[in-house]
Amino acid sequence: MHFEYKIKGGDFANAGNASSQVKKILKQLNVDHLLIKRVVVSLYEAEVNIVAHALEGIIKVDIDAEKIILRLEDKGPGIPDIPLAMKEGYSTASPEVRAMGFGAGMGLSNIKKNADKFNITSKVEVGTQLEIIIYFK
Amino acid sequence: MTLREVNEILGGRVVCGEDKLDREVEYGFASDLMSDVLTLNTENLLLLTGLTNLQAIRTSEMSEITNIVFVRNKKVNPDMVQLAKANDMVLIECASSMFKCAGKLYQAGLKAIY
């Protein structure tokens, strides 16, 4: 199964719509609720990151019998120092993002914690790509 | 503790989910920071927050939290109620500070996660 969702930077009113759709799909597939939570928390963190930092992005979701693969690709400022961005507490979020309850510098580390496999690549002033894999075991 | 008891203790106002007040909660967590809420792995949780925007509801949806108290006399907006109803949530508004709400509920037996 393959699904794609387009995300607009700055569109906080719709931040989380894609994650919500994926949650509904996984529920329909009778995936264990704790696994669903790991998937949607990771995805929601990553979706909010696109809304908060990028101009636009796309979420590609692939589901098979064994796993779910989430690929998030955005166009935006990119991340100059990934190890620093991965550190809990480090954030470049704007006051607007913080007013939404985010920007505590917890997102990427929380994604890594919930994922079985997590890859991040980024190019400054081009964009960032995330790959999150969670196995249904 | 039932949500009915929570509402009585806090002198709150149930904004949605009036028919679900017999639901039990065991733990409480108080935060305006949704990033912190997303790190939790606790069931039967009551969230206390002063954050009244759609992200409070979205975050709860992702975290499987279905019971929220909005503190500091913050008002829930219609978009939040709509999304909360779609996710079977109970929303309660309360005029007291987060500190006072948390203190009263802790005293009444609601447990801290950590």
gemmi code that builds the backbone of each chain (N, CA, C; Angstrom):
import gemmi

chains = {
    "A": [
        ("MET", (0.846, -1.195, 0.000), (0.000, 0.000, 0.000), (0.880, 1.242, 0.000)),
        ("HIS", (0.510, 2.198, -0.801), (1.291, 3.432, -0.868), (0.362, 4.643, -0.770)),
        ("PHE", (0.739, 5.574, 0.067), (-0.040, 6.813, 0.207), (0.920, 7.998, 0.197)),
        ("GLU", (0.426, 9.122, -0.304), (1.248, 10.344, -0.278), (0.425, 11.527, 0.222)),
        ("TYR", (1.073, 12.383, 0.979), (0.402, 13.575, 1.514), (1.302, 14.788, 1.304)),
        ("LYS", (0.721, 15.859, 0.763), (1.490, 17.095, 0.588), (1.317, 17.973, 1.821)),
        ("ILE", (2.418, 18.577, 2.252), (2.390, 19.406, 3.458), (2.855, 20.817, 3.093)),
        ("LYS", (2.114, 21.820, 3.605), (2.491, 23.208, 3.338), (3.168, 23.813, 4.556)),
        ("GLY", (4.314, 24.431, 4.336), (5.013, 25.107, 5.434), (4.136, 26.198, 6.031)),
        ("GLY", (4.119, 26.296, 7.350), (3.372, 27.360, 8.029), (1.889, 27.091, 8.217)),
        ("ASP", (1.406, 25.987, 7.646), (-0.039, 25.702, 7.710), (-0.380, 24.929, 8.996)),
        ("PHE", (-0.345, 25.634, 10.112), (-0.550, 24.958, 11.407), (-1.968, 24.428, 11.585)),
        ("ALA", (-2.931, 25.065, 10.903), (-4.318, 24.605, 11.044), (-4.464, 23.152, 10.579)),
        ("ASN", (-3.644, 22.760, 9.607), (-3.752, 21.393, 9.078), (-2.614, 20.479, 9.524)),
        ("ALA", (-1.747, 20.985, 10.391), (-0.627, 20.159, 10.860), (-1.169, 18.959, 11.621)),
        ("GLY", (-0.867, 17.783, 11.158), (-1.348, 16.577, 11.820), (-2.404, 15.842, 11.016)),
        ("ASN", (-2.900, 16.461, 9.955), (-3.921, 15.791, 9.128), (-3.392, 14.492, 8.527)),
        ("ALA", (-2.169, 14.547, 7.997), (-1.595, 13.352, 7.375), (-1.409, 12.249, 8.419)),
        ("SER", (-0.883, 12.617, 9.582), (-0.671, 11.637, 10.654), (-1.996, 11.014, 11.074)),
        ("SER", (-3.034, 11.854, 11.109), (-4.349, 11.372, 11.486), (-4.879, 10.368, 10.454)),
        ("GLN", (-4.655, 10.666, 9.173), (-5.085, 9.737, 8.106), (-4.363, 8.395, 8.233)),
        ("VAL", (-3.051, 8.461, 8.481), (-2.260, 7.225, 8.609), (-2.753, 6.418, 9.818)),
        ("LYS", (-3.093, 7.119, 10.886), (-3.613, 6.434, 12.079), (-4.887, 5.652, 11.728)),
        ("LYS", (-5.772, 6.305, 10.972), (-7.034, 5.645, 10.583), (-6.758, 4.404, 9.737)),
        ("ILE", (-5.810, 4.513, 8.810), (-5.473, 3.373, 7.940), (-4.939, 2.207, 8.787)),
        ("LEU", (-4.033, 2.512, 9.709), (-3.431, 1.444, 10.528), (-4.478, 0.791, 11.440)),
        ("LYS", (-5.429, 1.593, 11.911), (-6.520, 1.044, 12.734), (-7.350, 0.073, 11.908)),
        ("GLN", (-7.645, 0.483, 10.674), (-8.427, -0.384, 9.776), (-7.693, -1.687, 9.496)),
        ("LEU", (-6.358, -1.603, 9.492), (-5.550, -2.811, 9.232), (-5.345, -3.646, 10.502)),
        ("ASN", (-5.987, -3.213, 11.606), (-5.897, -3.921, 12.888), (-4.481, -4.049, 13.434)),
        ("VAL", (-3.679, -3.030, 13.189), (-2.324, -3.001, 13.751), (-2.442, -2.750, 15.260)),
        ("ASP", (-1.565, -3.371, 16.045), (-1.559, -3.214, 17.499), (-1.507, -1.724, 17.891)),
        ("HIS", (-2.298, -1.339, 18.900), (-2.429, 0.091, 19.203), (-1.128, 0.729, 19.691)),
        ("LEU", (-0.262, -0.064, 20.342), (1.010, 0.507, 20.792), (1.942, 0.791, 19.611)),
        ("LEU", (1.865, -0.080, 18.609), (2.639, 0.151, 17.384), (2.097, 1.363, 16.628)),
        ("ILE", (0.763, 1.463, 16.571), (0.155, 2.619, 15.902), (0.632, 3.909, 16.567)),
        ("LYS", (0.687, 3.876, 17.882), (1.107, 5.078, 18.603), (2.550, 5.452, 18.249)),
        ("ARG", (3.426, 4.435, 18.191), (4.826, 4.716, 17.816), (4.902, 5.324, 16.414)),
        ("VAL", (4.114, 4.779, 15.501), (4.125, 5.282, 14.124), (3.609, 6.725, 14.074)),
        ("VAL", (2.450, 6.957, 14.680), (1.834, 8.274, 14.495), (2.536, 9.365, 15.306)),
        ("VAL", (3.108, 8.998, 16.450), (3.876, 10.006, 17.202), (5.104, 10.419, 16.386)),
        ("SER", (5.808, 9.434, 15.806), (6.981, 9.756, 14.959), (6.568, 10.612, 13.779)),
        ("LEU", (5.487, 10.181, 13.133), (5.047, 10.873, 11.925), (4.576, 12.290, 12.245)),
        ("TYR", (3.839, 12.422, 13.337), (3.321, 13.740, 13.730), (4.467, 14.708, 14.053)),
        ("GLU", (5.463, 14.214, 14.798), (6.642, 15.050, 15.092), (7.282, 15.524, 13.787)),
        ("ALA", (7.431, 14.592, 12.833), (8.096, 14.914, 11.571), (7.218, 15.841, 10.712)),
        ("GLU", (5.911, 15.612, 10.753), (4.981, 16.461, 9.994), (5.005, 17.897, 10.546)),
        ("VAL", (4.993, 18.012, 11.875), (5.050, 19.338, 12.498), (6.373, 20.027, 12.149)),
        ("ASN", (7.457, 19.255, 12.080), (8.748, 19.832, 11.694), (8.688, 20.466, 10.306)),
        ("ILE", (8.014, 19.788, 9.371), (7.888, 20.357, 8.014), (7.087, 21.658, 8.073)),
        ("VAL", (5.948, 21.615, 8.773), (5.106, 22.809, 8.893), (5.883, 23.952, 9.562)),
        ("ALA", (6.663, 23.598, 10.571), (7.358, 24.611, 11.360), (8.571, 25.199, 10.640)),
        ("HIS", (9.267, 24.391, 9.865), (10.571, 24.839, 9.347), (10.667, 24.957, 7.830)),
        ("ALA", (9.876, 24.177, 7.082), (10.100, 24.090, 5.637), (9.100, 24.928, 4.841)),
        ("LEU", (9.344, 25.059, 3.565), (8.412, 25.752, 2.675), (7.280, 24.811, 2.279)),
        ("GLU", (7.670, 23.590, 1.964), (6.688, 22.557, 1.620), (7.342, 21.191, 1.767)),
        ("GLY", (6.514, 20.176, 1.744), (7.075, 18.839, 1.861), (6.097, 17.788, 1.408)),
        ("ILE", (6.609, 16.574, 1.324), (5.740, 15.457, 0.963), (6.025, 14.293, 1.908)),
        ("ILE", (4.949, 13.600, 2.283), (5.073, 12.405, 3.125), (4.678, 11.207, 2.276)),
        ("LYS", (5.580, 10.247, 2.161), (5.290, 9.028, 1.400), (5.226, 7.863, 2.382)),
        ("VAL", (4.141, 7.143, 2.334), (3.915, 6.046, 3.289), (3.802, 4.729, 2.533)),
        ("ASP", (4.613, 3.756, 2.900), (4.520, 2.419, 2.309), (4.279, 1.402, 3.417)),
        ("ILE", (3.221, 0.633, 3.247), (2.858, -0.361, 4.261), (2.851, -1.747, 3.598)),
        ("ASP", (3.571, -2.706, 4.204), (3.417, -4.104, 3.776), (3.132, -4.951, 5.017)),
        ("ALA", (3.167, -6.246, 4.869), (2.775, -7.120, 5.982), (3.728, -7.003, 7.173)),
        ("GLU", (4.980, -6.643, 6.904), (5.978, -6.627, 7.983), (6.278, -5.268, 8.586)),
        ("LYS", (6.078, -4.224, 7.792), (6.572, -2.921, 8.278), (5.832, -1.739, 7.643)),
        ("ILE", (6.100, -0.577, 8.228), (5.660, 0.678, 7.613), (6.903, 1.537, 7.390)),
        ("ILE", (7.009, 2.092, 6.196), (8.122, 3.004, 5.891), (7.531, 4.388, 5.652)),
        ("LEU", (8.037, 5.360, 6.402), (7.596, 6.752, 6.239), (8.774, 7.532, 5.670)),
        ("ARG", (8.558, 8.162, 4.529), (9.605, 9.014, 3.953), (9.071, 10.435, 3.895)),
        ("LEU", (9.807, 11.342, 4.506), (9.389, 12.751, 4.515), (10.466, 13.578, 3.837)),
        ("GLU", (10.076, 14.258, 2.778), (11.043, 15.066, 2.032), (10.538, 16.494, 2.009)),
        ("ASP", (11.388, 17.436, 2.417), (10.930, 18.827, 2.354), (11.890, 19.720, 1.590)),
        ("LYS", (11.324, 20.847, 1.127), (12.128, 21.909, 0.546), (12.175, 23.015, 1.586)),
        ("GLY", (13.384, 23.411, 1.941), (13.473, 24.424, 2.995), (14.901, 24.734, 3.354)),
        ("PRO", (15.107, 25.250, 4.553), (16.446, 25.718, 4.937), (17.461, 24.595, 5.170)),
        ("GLY", (16.949, 23.360, 5.377), (17.863, 22.258, 5.680), (18.430, 22.383, 7.089)),
        ("ILE", (19.220, 21.381, 7.469), (19.801, 21.360, 8.820), (21.332, 21.355, 8.671)),
        ("PRO", (22.007, 22.434, 9.092), (23.459, 22.491, 8.903), (24.233, 21.480, 9.748)),
        ("ASP", (23.726, 21.196, 10.958), (24.471, 20.319, 11.875), (23.479, 19.277, 12.442)),
        ("ILE", (23.401, 18.122, 11.805), (22.410, 17.110, 12.214), (22.654, 16.592, 13.643)),
        ("PRO", (23.913, 16.238, 14.017), (24.100, 15.778, 15.408), (23.621, 16.801, 16.443)),
        ("LEU", (23.821, 18.083, 16.150), (23.352, 19.125, 17.076), (21.819, 19.165, 17.105)),
        ("ALA", (21.200, 19.052, 15.919), (19.727, 19.066, 15.836), (19.110, 17.861, 16.538)),
        ("MET", (19.852, 16.760, 16.594), (19.358, 15.536, 17.245), (19.427, 15.633, 18.770)),
        ("LYS", (20.191, 16.593, 19.273), (20.376, 16.716, 20.729), (19.096, 17.219, 21.379)),
        ("GLU", (18.670, 16.544, 22.450), (17.460, 16.974, 23.157), (17.652, 18.388, 23.688)),
        ("GLY", (16.696, 19.236, 23.419), (16.747, 20.598, 23.945), (17.241, 21.615, 22.935)),
        ("TYR", (17.872, 21.145, 21.846), (18.331, 22.097, 20.835), (17.195, 22.382, 19.865)),
        ("SER", (16.917, 23.649, 19.621), (15.820, 24.001, 18.720), (16.080, 25.328, 18.038)),
        ("THR", (15.626, 25.443, 16.782), (15.697, 26.728, 16.081), (14.285, 27.237, 15.800)),
        ("ALA", (13.310, 26.724, 16.526), (11.900, 27.048, 16.258), (11.590, 28.522, 16.533)),
        ("SER", (10.668, 29.064, 15.750), (10.248, 30.458, 15.895), (9.303, 30.602, 17.095)),
        ("PRO", (9.100, 31.832, 17.575), (8.144, 32.033, 18.674), (6.746, 31.503, 18.315)),
        ("GLU", (6.363, 31.616, 17.043), (5.051, 31.131, 16.597), (4.937, 29.619, 16.823)),
        ("VAL", (6.010, 28.910, 16.488), (6.027, 27.456, 16.667), (5.967, 27.106, 18.154)),
        ("ARG", (6.687, 27.867, 18.951), (6.687, 27.618, 20.403), (5.300, 27.872, 21.002)),
        ("ALA", (4.610, 28.879, 20.459), (3.249, 29.175, 20.943), (2.287, 28.030, 20.634)),
        ("MET", (2.647, 27.204, 19.673), (1.821, 26.043, 19.315), (2.110, 24.847, 20.229)),
        ("GLY", (3.080, 25.012, 21.119), (3.410, 23.924, 22.044), (4.560, 23.062, 21.575)),
        ("PHE", (5.261, 23.542, 20.540), (6.411, 22.786, 20.027), (7.678, 23.629, 20.137)),
        ("GLY", (8.761, 23.088, 19.572), (10.004, 23.860, 19.572), (10.810, 23.678, 20.835)),
        ("ALA", (10.630, 22.533, 21.492), (11.402, 22.266, 22.706), (12.678, 21.489, 22.389)),
        ("GLY", (12.869, 21.186, 21.124), (14.066, 20.447, 20.748), (13.976, 18.980, 21.135)),
        ("MET", (12.767, 18.435, 21.082), (12.557, 17.038, 21.477), (12.174, 16.165, 20.284)),
        ("GLY", (11.792, 16.803, 19.182), (11.154, 16.104, 18.070), (11.998, 15.007, 17.440)),
        ("LEU", (13.188, 15.367, 16.956), (14.003, 14.370, 16.244), (14.412, 13.214, 17.156)),
        ("SER", (14.767, 13.535, 18.399), (15.170, 12.455, 19.307), (13.974, 11.557, 19.641)),
        ("ASN", (12.785, 12.146, 19.701), (11.589, 11.343, 19.969), (11.257, 10.438, 18.770)),
        ("ILE", (11.493, 10.947, 17.561), (11.283, 10.120, 16.371), (12.235, 8.931, 16.420)),
        ("LYS", (13.491, 9.209, 16.716), (14.511, 8.144, 16.762), (14.139, 7.088, 17.813)),
        ("LYS", (13.623, 7.566, 18.935), (13.247, 6.664, 20.032), (12.114, 5.721, 19.614)),
        ("ASN", (11.178, 6.244, 18.841), (10.011, 5.443, 18.450), (10.234, 4.563, 17.221)),
        ("ALA", (11.272, 4.900, 16.432), (11.494, 4.175, 15.176), (12.393, 2.963, 15.389)),
        ("ASP", (12.205, 1.931, 14.551), (13.163, 0.818, 14.532), (14.389, 1.219, 13.718)),
        ("LYS", (14.149, 1.942, 12.628), (15.250, 2.493, 11.829), (14.930, 3.941, 11.516)),
        ("PHE", (15.946, 4.774, 11.616), (15.740, 6.199, 11.367), (16.944, 6.771, 10.648)),
        ("ASN", (16.695, 7.353, 9.491), (17.771, 8.001, 8.734), (17.382, 9.435, 8.446)),
        ("ILE", (18.354, 10.323, 8.561), (18.097, 11.725, 8.234), (19.252, 12.260, 7.396)),
        ("THR", (18.912, 12.909, 6.312), (19.919, 13.590, 5.502), (19.399, 14.991, 5.221)),
        ("SER", (20.321, 15.928, 5.034), (19.884, 17.293, 4.824), (20.926, 18.086, 4.054)),
        ("LYS", (20.444, 19.015, 3.262), (21.343, 19.897, 2.540), (20.885, 21.331, 2.803)),
        ("VAL", (21.802, 22.156, 3.264), (21.445, 23.533, 3.625), (20.888, 24.273, 2.412)),
        ("GLU", (19.795, 24.969, 2.646), (19.063, 25.748, 1.631), (18.473, 24.896, 0.508)),
        ("VAL", (18.418, 23.600, 0.702), (17.751, 22.704, -0.255), (16.592, 21.984, 0.449)),
        ("GLY", (16.930, 21.227, 1.490), (15.870, 20.540, 2.222), (16.381, 19.359, 3.033)),
        ("THR", (15.414, 18.669, 3.651), (15.727, 17.577, 4.575), (14.909, 16.347, 4.196)),
        ("GLN", (15.525, 15.176, 4.342), (14.817, 13.912, 4.092), (14.917, 13.038, 5.343)),
        ("LEU", (13.774, 12.496, 5.712), (13.735, 11.550, 6.834), (13.201, 10.219, 6.343)),
        ("GLU", (13.767, 9.153, 6.848), (13.189, 7.825, 6.600), (12.999, 7.157, 7.962)),
        ("ILE", (11.757, 6.758, 8.205), (11.404, 6.138, 9.490), (10.821, 4.768, 9.173)),
        ("ILE", (11.398, 3.726, 9.752), (10.846, 2.376, 9.535), (10.430, 1.786, 10.885)),
        ("ILE", (9.224, 1.268, 10.922), (8.730, 0.579, 12.131), (8.181, -0.782, 11.712)),
        ("TYR", (8.660, -1.821, 12.380), (8.250, -3.197, 12.048), (7.029, -3.604, 12.870)),
        ("PHE", (6.146, -4.347, 12.230), (4.959, -4.870, 12.932), (5.302, -6.235, 13.511)),
        ("LYS", (5.912, -6.291, 14.662), (6.263, -7.617, 15.177), (5.656, -7.823, 16.548)),
    ],
    "B": [
        ("MET", (-10.034, 7.274, 39.514), (-10.904, 8.431, 39.641), (-11.674, 8.623, 38.321)),
        ("THR", (-12.970, 8.899, 38.450), (-13.733, 9.111, 37.206), (-13.594, 10.576, 36.762)),
        ("LEU", (-13.917, 10.814, 35.505), (-13.856, 12.191, 35.005), (-14.919, 13.056, 35.677)),
        ("ARG", (-16.011, 12.403, 36.117), (-17.045, 13.139, 36.854), (-16.441, 13.697, 38.157)),
        ("GLU", (-15.661, 12.840, 38.846), (-14.995, 13.295, 40.073), (-13.992, 14.409, 39.772)),
        ("VAL", (-13.228, 14.219, 38.690), (-12.254, 15.242, 38.283), (-12.966, 16.578, 38.123)),
        ("ASN", (-14.088, 16.552, 37.410), (-14.832, 17.788, 37.136), (-15.368, 18.411, 38.429)),
        ("GLU", (-15.824, 17.566, 39.350), (-16.348, 18.086, 40.630), (-15.230, 18.705, 41.464)),
        ("ILE", (-14.101, 17.995, 41.533), (-12.960, 18.482, 42.331), (-12.485, 19.846, 41.820)),
        ("LEU", (-12.455, 19.985, 40.505), (-11.926, 21.218, 39.907), (-12.992, 22.304, 39.731)),
        ("GLY", (-14.245, 21.950, 39.941), (-15.327, 22.907, 39.666), (-15.305, 23.315, 38.210)),
        ("GLY", (-15.116, 22.329, 37.362), (-14.933, 22.600, 35.933), (-16.231, 22.672, 35.152)),
        ("ARG", (-16.075, 22.845, 33.853), (-17.221, 22.877, 32.931), (-16.917, 21.903, 31.793)),
        ("VAL", (-17.773, 20.917, 31.624), (-17.545, 19.925, 30.568), (-17.947, 20.530, 29.219)),
        ("VAL", (-16.989, 20.614, 28.316), (-17.242, 21.244, 27.015), (-17.697, 20.209, 25.993)),
        ("CYS", (-17.129, 19.022, 26.072), (-17.640, 17.941, 25.230), (-17.334, 16.588, 25.855)),
        ("GLY", (-18.184, 15.621, 25.564), (-18.028, 14.280, 26.113), (-18.775, 14.081, 27.421)),
        ("GLU", (-19.845, 14.856, 27.610), (-20.668, 14.773, 28.833), (-21.101, 13.328, 29.131)),
        ("ASP", (-21.313, 12.544, 28.085), (-21.793, 11.166, 28.242), (-20.665, 10.184, 28.595)),
        ("LYS", (-19.443, 10.684, 28.701), (-18.301, 9.777, 28.949), (-17.641, 10.055, 30.309)),
        ("LEU", (-18.371, 10.682, 31.228), (-17.761, 11.098, 32.500), (-17.528, 9.942, 33.467)),
        ("ASP", (-18.046, 8.755, 33.136), (-17.771, 7.589, 33.989), (-16.414, 6.969, 33.654)),
        ("ARG", (-15.766, 7.484, 32.636), (-14.443, 6.996, 32.252), (-13.447, 7.212, 33.398)),
        ("GLU", (-12.589, 6.211, 33.620), (-11.616, 6.289, 34.719), (-10.275, 6.824, 34.233)),
        ("VAL", (-9.650, 7.668, 35.031), (-8.260, 8.065, 34.771), (-7.422, 7.693, 35.993)),
        ("GLU", (-6.190, 7.280, 35.739), (-5.321, 6.852, 36.835), (-4.149, 7.812, 37.034)),
        ("TYR", (-3.670, 8.379, 35.917), (-2.489, 9.240, 35.965), (-2.818, 10.641, 35.464)),
        ("GLY", (-2.041, 11.602, 35.927), (-2.176, 12.969, 35.437), (-0.844, 13.487, 34.931)),
        ("PHE", (-0.916, 14.351, 33.915), (0.287, 15.004, 33.405), (-0.091, 16.431, 33.060)),
        ("ALA", (0.716, 17.392, 33.533), (0.396, 18.798, 33.318), (1.495, 19.450, 32.489)),
        ("SER", (1.126, 19.971, 31.328), (2.134, 20.613, 30.478), (1.482, 21.477, 29.406)),
        ("ASP", (2.169, 22.574, 29.086), (1.766, 23.372, 27.921), (2.612, 22.984, 26.714)),
        ("LEU", (3.568, 22.115, 26.960), (4.509, 21.754, 25.912), (4.106, 20.418, 25.279)),
        ("MET", (3.603, 20.484, 24.059), (3.122, 19.272, 23.400), (4.275, 18.321, 23.071)),
        ("SER", (5.475, 18.886, 22.893), (6.662, 18.048, 22.657), (6.867, 17.074, 23.818)),
        ("ASP", (6.597, 17.531, 25.034), (6.737, 16.656, 26.211), (5.617, 15.619, 26.251)),
        ("VAL", (4.414, 16.049, 25.893), (3.269, 15.131, 25.906), (3.527, 13.971, 24.935)),
        ("LEU", (4.152, 14.291, 23.804), (4.410, 13.257, 22.779), (5.456, 12.231, 23.207)),
        ("THR", (6.133, 12.469, 24.309), (7.128, 11.491, 24.776), (6.507, 10.484, 25.768)),
        ("LEU", (5.220, 10.663, 26.102), (4.610, 9.820, 27.137), (4.114, 8.489, 26.587)),
        ("ASN", (4.143, 7.482, 27.451), (3.659, 6.152, 27.066), (2.709, 5.588, 28.105)),
        ("THR", (1.876, 6.455, 28.651), (1.022, 6.036, 29.764), (-0.436, 5.968, 29.327)),
        ("GLU", (-1.116, 4.922, 29.752), (-2.546, 4.815, 29.443), (-3.359, 5.360, 30.612)),
        ("ASN", (-4.651, 5.551, 30.383), (-5.555, 6.121, 31.405), (-5.031, 7.436, 31.967)),
        ("LEU", (-4.663, 8.297, 31.050), (-4.009, 9.549, 31.429), (-4.956, 10.741, 31.283)),
        ("LEU", (-4.868, 11.656, 32.253), (-5.570, 12.930, 32.159), (-4.528, 14.005, 31.873)),
        ("LEU", (-4.740, 14.759, 30.803), (-3.813, 15.841, 30.467), (-4.363, 17.163, 30.974)),
        ("LEU", (-3.524, 17.912, 31.687), (-3.860, 19.277, 32.092), (-3.000, 20.211, 31.258)),
        ("THR", (-3.638, 21.135, 30.577), (-2.857, 22.061, 29.748), (-3.534, 23.427, 29.677)),
        ("GLY", (-2.731, 24.423, 29.390), (-3.268, 25.756, 29.163), (-3.197, 26.123, 27.689)),
        ("LEU", (-2.833, 25.131, 26.879), (-2.674, 25.383, 25.444), (-4.001, 25.153, 24.732)),
        ("THR", (-4.630, 26.241, 24.290), (-5.924, 26.069, 23.616), (-5.771, 26.329, 22.125)),
        ("ASN", (-5.182, 25.396, 21.444), (-5.209, 25.422, 19.979), (-5.371, 23.990, 19.485)),
        ("LEU", (-5.521, 23.864, 18.174), (-5.791, 22.562, 17.572), (-4.687, 21.541, 17.865)),
        ("GLN", (-3.470, 22.034, 18.063), (-2.347, 21.112, 18.302), (-2.488, 20.352, 19.623)),
        ("ALA", (-3.168, 20.962, 20.589), (-3.393, 20.250, 21.858), (-4.254, 19.006, 21.603)),
        ("ILE", (-5.237, 19.144, 20.714), (-6.130, 18.020, 20.399), (-5.405, 17.014, 19.496)),
        ("ARG", (-4.695, 17.527, 18.492), (-3.945, 16.641, 17.586), (-2.917, 15.806, 18.357)),
        ("THR", (-2.184, 16.490, 19.231), (-1.164, 15.797, 20.025), (-1.810, 14.703, 20.864)),
        ("SER", (-2.966, 15.015, 21.446), (-3.663, 14.021, 22.266), (-4.136, 12.861, 21.399)),
        ("GLU", (-4.610, 13.177, 20.210), (-5.050, 12.125, 19.277), (-3.888, 11.157, 19.004)),
        ("MET", (-2.710, 11.702, 18.708), (-1.553, 10.856, 18.391), (-1.078, 10.072, 19.619)),
        ("SER", (-1.241, 10.685, 20.791), (-0.742, 10.066, 22.032), (-1.782, 9.185, 22.705)),
        ("GLU", (-2.926, 8.991, 22.054), (-4.002, 8.170, 22.639), (-4.489, 8.729, 23.968)),
        ("ILE", (-4.496, 10.049, 24.077), (-5.034, 10.698, 25.278), (-6.439, 11.185, 24.936)),
        ("THR", (-7.411, 10.775, 25.741), (-8.797, 11.132, 25.387), (-9.455, 12.034, 26.435)),
        ("ASN", (-8.674, 12.456, 27.433), (-9.253, 13.257, 28.509), (-8.363, 14.470, 28.783)),
        ("ILE", (-8.933, 15.662, 28.581), (-8.115, 16.877, 28.723), (-8.830, 17.919, 29.576)),
        ("VAL", (-8.087, 18.504, 30.520), (-8.581, 19.655, 31.287), (-7.807, 20.892, 30.828)),
        ("PHE", (-8.535, 21.935, 30.444), (-7.903, 23.190, 30.054), (-7.942, 24.128, 31.251)),
        ("VAL", (-6.781, 24.508, 31.724), (-6.663, 25.277, 32.968), (-6.569, 26.783, 32.675)),
        ("ARG", (-6.429, 27.567, 33.740), (-6.230, 29.030, 33.664), (-7.356, 29.749, 32.920)),
        ("ASN", (-8.551, 29.163, 32.995), (-9.735, 29.776, 32.374), (-9.602, 29.929, 30.852)),
        ("LYS", (-8.795, 29.085, 30.243), (-8.633, 29.119, 28.784), (-9.865, 28.506, 28.130)),
        ("LYS", (-10.255, 29.090, 27.012), (-11.485, 28.634, 26.354), (-11.178, 27.810, 25.111)),
        ("VAL", (-11.856, 26.699, 25.029), (-11.727, 25.787, 23.892), (-12.491, 26.383, 22.707)),
        ("ASN", (-11.914, 26.316, 21.492), (-12.627, 26.869, 20.333), (-13.398, 25.777, 19.571)),
        ("PRO", (-14.354, 26.179, 18.708), (-15.216, 25.190, 18.035), (-14.447, 24.161, 17.194)),
        ("ASP", (-13.349, 24.563, 16.557), (-12.541, 23.601, 15.778), (-11.980, 22.502, 16.679)),
        ("MET", (-11.568, 22.906, 17.870), (-11.032, 21.933, 18.835), (-12.120, 20.946, 19.259)),
        ("VAL", (-13.324, 21.484, 19.508), (-14.439, 20.622, 19.942), (-14.779, 19.611, 18.845)),
        ("GLN", (-14.799, 20.094, 17.605), (-15.127, 19.219, 16.471), (-14.136, 18.056, 16.375)),
        ("LEU", (-12.852, 18.389, 16.454), (-11.818, 17.352, 16.355), (-11.853, 16.422, 17.577)),
        ("ALA", (-12.138, 17.001, 18.738), (-12.215, 16.204, 19.965), (-13.377, 15.204, 19.883)),
        ("LYS", (-14.514, 15.668, 19.365), (-15.684, 14.784, 19.235), (-15.378, 13.632, 18.295)),
        ("ALA", (-14.677, 13.931, 17.200), (-14.325, 12.898, 16.223), (-13.400, 11.851, 16.825)),
        ("ASN", (-12.725, 12.220, 17.919), (-11.780, 11.301, 18.555), (-12.249, 10.827, 19.928)),
        ("ASP", (-13.559, 10.974, 20.176), (-14.146, 10.406, 21.384), (-13.552, 10.998, 22.673)),
        ("MET", (-13.246, 12.281, 22.633), (-12.555, 12.897, 23.776), (-13.511, 13.609, 24.726)),
        ("VAL", (-13.047, 13.755, 25.971), (-13.739, 14.582, 26.954), (-12.885, 15.825, 27.190)),
        ("LEU", (-13.485, 16.998, 27.024), (-12.781, 18.261, 27.278), (-13.464, 18.985, 28.430)),
        ("ILE", (-12.655, 19.411, 29.394), (-13.175, 20.134, 30.557), (-12.418, 21.461, 30.677)),
        ("GLU", (-13.159, 22.546, 30.868), (-12.522, 23.839, 31.120), (-12.547, 24.119, 32.621)),
        ("CYS", (-11.502, 24.787, 33.100), (-11.422, 25.059, 34.534), (-10.759, 26.421, 34.753)),
        ("ALA", (-11.272, 27.195, 35.715), (-10.788, 28.565, 35.913), (-9.473, 28.628, 36.686)),
        ("SER", (-9.117, 27.569, 37.414), (-7.935, 27.619, 38.292), (-6.626, 27.495, 37.523)),
        ("SER", (-5.538, 27.793, 38.205), (-4.199, 27.674, 37.627), (-3.835, 26.193, 37.458)),
        ("MET", (-2.843, 25.941, 36.646), (-2.380, 24.567, 36.443), (-1.884, 23.978, 37.769)),
        ("PHE", (-1.170, 24.799, 38.544), (-0.614, 24.349, 39.824), (-1.737, 23.902, 40.773)),
        ("LYS", (-2.776, 24.727, 40.854), (-3.887, 24.424, 41.762), (-4.636, 23.166, 41.299)),
        ("CYS", (-4.890, 23.067, 39.996), (-5.600, 21.889, 39.461), (-4.801, 20.617, 39.744)),
        ("ALA", (-3.516, 20.671, 39.419), (-2.660, 19.493, 39.609), (-2.614, 19.119, 41.089)),
        ("GLY", (-2.488, 20.123, 41.950), (-2.409, 19.875, 43.391), (-3.670, 19.211, 43.929)),
        ("LYS", (-4.823, 19.731, 43.518), (-6.101, 19.166, 43.988), (-6.265, 17.721, 43.517)),
        ("LEU", (-5.932, 17.467, 42.276), (-6.124, 16.116, 41.731), (-5.124, 15.135, 42.337)),
        ("TYR", (-3.919, 15.585, 42.576), (-2.895, 14.734, 43.197), (-3.327, 14.369, 44.622)),
        ("GLN", (-3.827, 15.366, 45.316), (-4.302, 15.162, 46.690), (-5.462, 14.154, 46.719)),
        ("ALA", (-6.273, 14.169, 45.664), (-7.441, 13.275, 45.597), (-7.061, 11.877, 45.101)),
        ("GLY", (-5.788, 11.681, 44.768), (-5.344, 10.324, 44.425), (-4.910, 10.095, 42.990)),
        ("LEU", (-5.020, 11.102, 42.143), (-4.537, 10.928, 40.768), (-3.009, 10.827, 40.817)),
        ("LYS", (-2.460, 9.815, 40.124), (-1.014, 9.558, 40.246), (-0.186, 10.359, 39.240)),
        ("ALA", (1.048, 10.645, 39.629), (2.009, 11.258, 38.708), (2.667, 10.154, 37.891)),
        ("ILE", (3.054, 10.449, 36.648), (3.728, 9.441, 35.824), (5.165, 9.260, 36.313)),
        ("TYR", (5.811, 10.373, 36.626), (7.191, 10.308, 37.142), (7.455, 11.514, 38.017)),
    ],
}
model = gemmi.Model(1)
for chain_id, residues in chains.items():
    chain = gemmi.Chain(chain_id)
    for i, (resn, *xyz) in enumerate(residues, 1):
        res = gemmi.Residue()
        res.name, res.seqid = resn, gemmi.SeqId(i, " ")
        for name, pos in zip(("N", "CA", "C"), xyz):
            atom = gemmi.Atom()
            atom.name, atom.element = name, gemmi.Element(name[0])
            atom.pos, atom.b_iso = gemmi.Position(*pos), 0.0
            res.add_atom(atom)
        chain.add_residue(res)
    model.add_chain(chain)
structure = gemmi.Structure()
structure.add_model(model)
structure.setup_entities()
